[in-house]
Amino acid sequence: SCLHTHRIVPGENNGEYTSFNSLVCCANCHSLIHSGKIKIDRKYLSTNGRWVLHYFDENNAEHWD
């Protein structure tokens, strides 16, 4: 499987490849993100220094990973 880098704020909206604006995902998940089946809300650094991604899956279930 191939890994892709996804920008949360797209390049056409001045989104850059930064730690806060990009995530690494498999090609299948990247396709699901671009088709709107997975909705990325935001990525942030928690108080313990761990990256957390807030998103909604295909069933609109909320995740904090």
Secondary structure, 3 states (H helix, E strand, C coil): CCEEEEECCCHHHCCCCCCCCEEEEEHHHHHHHHCCCCEEEEEEECCCCCEEEEEECCCCCEEEC
